[in-house]
C-alpha cells in the first residue's frame, strides 16, 4: 500500500484519472467514492487474511465468515461516508477560500470525528473509553501540519479533484512517520491520529497490527478485541491448560 501510494504521489497519477475542472458536488463525491471502492478492494484480501483466517487457524477465535464480512462491510460503510463527505467538504472549502479554507474544513471534520467517536464505536459493536483531550490534540495537530505542508508543494492543492487526491496521498504518506513518532509518546495519540486521518482519506488508518482486518479496532488501540473473541480465546486457553 505504501509503495502504491508513493508511486501515485511522485508520478502525480491522480492527474491522469481524476477531473481537472470544476464540477457539481455530486460528481466530485462520485469520484471520491470510486477512489474509496478501489482502496477497499485492494485492502479486502489482507483484511480477510489478517482478521479472519489467521485468528481462526492460530488463535482458535473463529467467527462465521458471513458474520465477519458483515462487520467488515458495516465498518467500511461508516469509513466510506466519512472519507468521501470529508473530501467533498475539503474540496469545496479549498475552491472558495484556498488553503486556509481547506485547513479549516479539515480541523472541523476532525472535531466532528472526536465528537462522534463513541457513537461510531457503538455502531461497530465495541465499548470505547473516553480519550483524554491531551491524546486527541497531538493527533489532530500532526494531521493538520501534514496537510499544511503538502498544500505548499507546487503540484498539490485543493481547487480540483485531482489536486486534492494528490494532496491526500501526501498526507497519507506523512501519517506513517507520524504514527511511529506518536506511538513512542502515547499509543492513544497514535491510534487517535489514524482515526482522525479518516477526515483526510487516511489510506493507512486501518493497516497497523491492531487494526488490520479487525474493524472493532479501527478507532483506537485501547478498544481491544471484541468481547466474543476474548471469550473464545479464554476458553481455548483453559482447554489447553487442562
C-alpha positions as CSV (number, residue, x, y, z in Angstrom):
1,X,0.0,0.0,0.0
2,X,2.9,2.4,0.8
3,X,4.6,1.6,-2.5
4,X,1.4,2.2,-4.5
5,X,0.7,5.5,-2.7
6,X,4.3,6.7,-3.1
7,X,4.3,5.9,-6.8
8,X,1.0,7.6,-7.3
9,X,2.2,10.7,-5.4
10,X,5.6,11.0,-7.0
11,X,4.4,10.4,-10.6
12,X,1.3,12.5,-10.0
13,X,-1.0,9.7,-11.2
14,X,-4.2,11.4,-9.9
15,X,-3.9,13.9,-12.7
16,X,-4.4,11.0,-15.1
17,X,-7.5,9.6,-13.5
18,X,-9.4,12.4,-11.9
19,X,-11.1,15.6,-13.2
20,X,-9.1,18.8,-13.8
21,X,-12.1,21.1,-14.0
22,X,-14.8,22.1,-11.6
23,X,-18.0,20.1,-11.5
24,X,-21.1,19.7,-9.4
25,X,-20.7,18.4,-5.8
26,X,-22.4,15.1,-6.5
27,X,-20.0,14.4,-9.4
28,X,-17.0,15.2,-7.2
29,X,-18.4,12.9,-4.5
30,X,-18.7,10.1,-7.1
31,X,-15.0,10.5,-7.9
32,X,-14.1,10.1,-4.2
33,X,-16.5,7.2,-3.9
34,X,-14.7,5.4,-6.8
35,X,-11.4,6.1,-5.1
36,X,-12.6,4.5,-1.8
37,X,-14.0,1.5,-3.6
38,X,-10.6,0.9,-5.2
39,X,-8.9,1.3,-1.8
40,X,-11.4,-1.1,-0.2
41,X,-11.0,-3.7,-3.0
42,X,-7.2,-3.7,-2.6
43,X,-7.5,-4.0,1.2
44,X,-10.1,-6.8,1.2
45,X,-7.8,-9.8,0.8
46,X,-5.5,-8.5,3.5
47,X,-8.4,-7.8,5.8
48,X,-9.8,-11.3,5.4
49,X,-6.4,-12.9,5.8
50,X,-5.5,-10.9,9.0
51,X,-8.9,-10.6,10.5
52,X,-10.5,-14.0,9.8
53,X,-8.0,-16.6,8.5
54,X,-5.1,-16.0,10.9
55,X,-7.2,-15.8,14.1
56,X,-9.3,-18.8,13.0
57,X,-6.2,-21.0,12.3
58,X,-3.8,-19.9,15.1
59,X,-5.9,-18.4,17.9
60,X,-9.0,-20.6,17.6
61,X,-11.1,-17.5,17.7
62,X,-13.1,-18.1,14.6
63,X,-16.3,-16.2,13.7
64,X,-18.6,-17.3,10.9
65,X,-17.3,-15.8,7.7
66,X,-20.7,-14.1,6.8
67,X,-20.7,-12.6,10.3
68,X,-17.2,-11.3,9.9
69,X,-17.8,-9.9,6.4
70,X,-21.0,-8.2,7.7
71,X,-19.0,-6.5,10.4
72,X,-16.3,-5.5,8.0
73,X,-18.7,-4.0,5.5
74,X,-20.6,-2.2,8.2
75,X,-17.3,-0.6,9.3
76,X,-16.4,0.2,5.7
77,X,-19.7,1.9,5.2
78,X,-19.0,4.2,8.1
79,X,-15.5,4.9,6.8
80,X,-16.8,5.4,3.3
81,X,-19.3,8.0,4.4
82,X,-16.7,9.9,6.5
83,X,-14.0,9.9,3.9
84,X,-16.0,10.8,0.9
85,X,-18.1,13.5,2.5
86,X,-15.0,15.0,4.2
87,X,-13.1,15.0,0.9
88,X,-16.0,16.9,-0.7
89,X,-16.0,19.4,2.1
90,X,-12.2,20.0,1.8
91,X,-12.6,20.5,-2.0
92,X,-15.5,23.0,-1.7
93,X,-13.7,24.9,1.1
94,X,-10.5,24.9,-1.0
95,X,-12.2,26.3,-4.0
96,X,-13.8,29.1,-2.1
97,X,-11.1,30.1,0.4
98,X,-7.9,28.5,-0.7
99,X,-5.5,26.6,1.5
100,X,-6.8,28.3,4.7
101,X,-10.3,27.1,3.9
102,X,-9.1,23.6,3.4
103,X,-7.3,23.6,6.7
104,X,-10.3,25.0,8.5
105,X,-12.5,22.3,6.9
106,X,-10.1,19.6,7.9
107,X,-10.0,20.9,11.5
108,X,-13.8,20.9,11.6
109,X,-14.0,17.4,10.2
110,X,-11.6,16.1,12.8
111,X,-13.6,17.8,15.6
112,X,-16.7,16.1,14.3
113,X,-14.9,12.7,14.4
114,X,-13.8,13.4,18.0
115,X,-17.4,14.1,19.0
116,X,-18.7,11.0,17.1
117,X,-16.1,8.7,18.4
118,X,-18.2,6.8,21.0
119,X,-21.2,6.7,18.7
120,X,-19.1,5.1,15.9
121,X,-17.7,2.7,18.4
122,X,-21.2,1.5,19.4
123,X,-22.1,1.2,15.7
124,X,-19.1,-1.1,15.3
125,X,-20.1,-3.2,18.4
126,X,-17.4,-2.1,20.8
127,X,-17.1,-0.2,24.0
128,X,-14.7,2.7,23.6
129,X,-13.4,4.5,26.7
130,X,-13.4,8.3,26.5
131,X,-10.0,9.5,25.4
132,X,-8.4,12.5,27.2
133,X,-8.1,15.8,25.3
134,X,-4.3,15.5,25.6
135,X,-4.4,12.4,23.4
136,X,-6.6,14.0,20.7
137,X,-4.6,17.2,20.4
138,X,-1.2,15.9,19.1
139,X,-3.1,13.6,16.8
140,X,-5.1,16.4,15.2
141,X,-2.0,18.6,15.2
142,X,0.0,16.2,13.2
143,X,-2.7,15.7,10.7
144,X,-3.2,19.5,10.2
145,X,0.5,20.1,10.0
146,X,0.9,17.4,7.4
147,X,-1.9,18.9,5.3
148,X,-0.4,22.4,5.6
149,X,3.0,21.1,4.5
150,X,1.7,19.1,1.5
151,X,-0.5,22.0,0.3
152,X,2.7,24.1,-0.1
153,X,4.0,21.7,-2.8
154,X,3.6,23.1,-6.3
155,X,1.8,20.1,-7.7
156,X,-0.7,19.8,-4.8
157,X,-3.7,21.9,-3.9
158,X,-7.4,21.7,-3.2
159,X,-9.0,23.5,-6.1
160,X,-9.7,20.4,-8.3
161,X,-10.4,16.8,-7.6
162,X,-7.0,15.6,-8.9
163,X,-5.1,18.2,-6.9
164,X,-6.9,17.2,-3.7
165,X,-6.3,13.5,-4.3
166,X,-2.6,14.2,-4.8
167,X,-2.6,16.2,-1.6
168,X,-4.4,13.5,0.4
169,X,-1.9,10.9,-0.9
170,X,0.9,13.1,0.5
171,X,-0.9,13.4,3.9
172,X,-1.3,9.6,3.9
173,X,2.4,9.1,3.4
174,X,3.2,11.5,6.2
175,X,0.9,9.6,8.6
176,X,3.4,6.8,8.6
177,X,6.2,8.7,10.4
178,X,3.5,10.4,12.5
179,X,2.3,7.1,13.7
180,X,5.8,5.9,14.5
181,X,6.6,9.1,16.5
182,X,3.4,9.4,18.3
183,X,3.4,5.7,19.3
184,X,6.6,6.4,21.2
185,X,4.9,9.1,23.2
186,X,1.4,7.6,23.6
187,X,-0.4,4.7,22.0
188,X,-3.6,6.6,22.4
189,X,-2.4,9.5,20.4
190,X,-1.1,7.3,17.7
191,X,-4.4,5.5,17.4
192,X,-6.3,8.8,17.5
193,X,-4.1,10.1,14.7
194,X,-5.0,7.2,12.5
195,X,-8.7,7.5,13.3
196,X,-8.8,11.3,12.7
197,X,-7.0,10.8,9.4
198,X,-10.4,9.5,8.1
199,X,-11.1,13.2,7.6
200,X,-8.3,13.3,5.1
201,X,-8.9,10.0,3.3
202,X,-6.3,8.2,5.6
203,X,-5.2,5.2,3.5
204,X,-3.1,3.8,6.3
205,X,-5.7,4.3,9.1
206,X,-6.5,0.5,9.3
207,X,-3.4,-1.4,8.4
208,X,-1.5,-1.4,11.7
209,X,-1.3,-4.8,13.5
210,X,-4.0,-3.7,15.9
211,X,-6.4,-2.8,13.1
212,X,-5.7,-4.9,10.0
213,X,-8.8,-6.9,9.4
214,X,-10.3,-6.0,12.8
215,X,-13.0,-3.4,12.3
216,X,-13.6,-3.2,16.0
217,X,-10.1,-1.9,16.5
218,X,-10.2,0.8,13.8
219,X,-11.0,3.6,16.2
220,X,-8.3,3.2,18.8
221,X,-5.8,0.6,20.1
222,X,-7.2,0.7,23.6
223,X,-10.5,-0.7,22.5
224,X,-9.0,-4.2,22.2
225,X,-10.7,-7.1,20.6
226,X,-14.5,-7.7,20.6
227,X,-15.9,-9.5,23.7
228,X,-16.9,-12.7,21.9
229,X,-13.3,-13.1,20.6
230,X,-12.0,-12.7,24.2
231,X,-14.4,-15.4,25.5
232,X,-13.3,-17.8,22.8
233,X,-9.6,-17.2,23.4
234,X,-10.2,-17.7,27.2
235,X,-12.0,-21.0,26.5
236,X,-9.2,-22.1,24.2
237,X,-6.5,-21.3,26.8
238,X,-8.5,-23.2,29.5
239,X,-8.7,-26.3,27.3
240,X,-5.0,-26.1,26.5
241,X,-4.1,-25.8,30.2
242,X,-6.3,-28.7,31.1
